[in-house]
Amino acid sequence: MHLWVRTEASAQIGLGHFMRCFAVAEAARHRGMAVTFLLNESTEAIRSRLAQIGAGCRRLETAIGSPQDAAAIRASVPTGELLLVDSYAVGADFYTDLYADYRLAVFDDLAQVRPLNVHLVINAAASASPEMYAEIAPDAQLCLGPDYAPIRHEFRRTYPTSARAHISVLFGGSDPKGFTTLCAEALLEVAPRYDIRLIVGPANGDVDALRRLCAAHAALKLYLSPDNVAEVLSGASLVVTAAGGSVGEVAAMGLPALVMVVVDNQAALLSASPYPVLDARDGWPDGFKDKVKTLLSDVLGRVSMAAKAHALVDGRGAERIVEAMTRV
């Protein structure tokens, strides 16, 4: 069986779509499936990550989700193959065009594509329900809820922890709003006894400024595209993270977190997160410092929060997704 993955990754879009597809690809490779990604852009870091699991990568020049893109997929992917799609740019016409010739699986967060003519829908949000898809994808197999959170294998391992308490910060592969810097500056003020680990991706435009900030403050350490994010997170007293796939990863590790909703498509987490959430869609929230102080002062509360989150996300969601794919 061959899994083909059509998704995207760039400084503007970030790496979230790619990384959750990568988690599924990793699980597919563990089952002996061939995997090929179809990307418009790829960096050396992306190509290296794919090579590590034995996955292939082909470049497509067509705009994702366009009629030309559907034609390019037909030219690249044999009829009847399994195709996983993850992009907000893809609409109903694209899926309808390919539905009869491929086994289509899609990561869907918003249930706004109408109709959603696919064979398998994946939505790992705690708020996801069959009712959301009853009308728009009545014949699709559904992989809904945190049981299907696509977690990479690294987040299920255990790692040695530092003797010094630390807070980890991650705002995705690109962080276009520059929240890593704002978060670091706030944490230096409210958490002076903690080391602060800043995890940033290759598309982050503030790397030079962050390096200067770290050089000026011994408590700060910058991790640029670490090979193993989970190892950097391990043992964190608190993780400050943008909403998205990283929330499930932190939960799978059994760590406490403060979640920041950065863009509208993350808004569902405001009411359905195992962690406390702040709304940062209109800018850095005024209540951040007070919230961090409260969390750091409540050790038992953080332990309880982490345990409840881990009970929801056991880290095997990607395996369940691949198993469901074999049945479509």
Beta strands, then each sheet from edge to edge (+ up, - down):
strand 1: 2-7
strand 2: 34-39
strand 3: 56-59
strand 4: 82-86
strand 5: 103-107
strand 6: 120-123
strand 7: 141-144
strand 8: 166-170
strand 9: 195-200
strand 10: 220-224
strand 11: 238-242
strand 12: 257-261
strand 13: 277-279
sheet 1: 3+ 2+ 1+ 4+ 5+ 6+ 7+
sheet 2: 10+ 9+ 8+ 11+ 12+ 13+
end
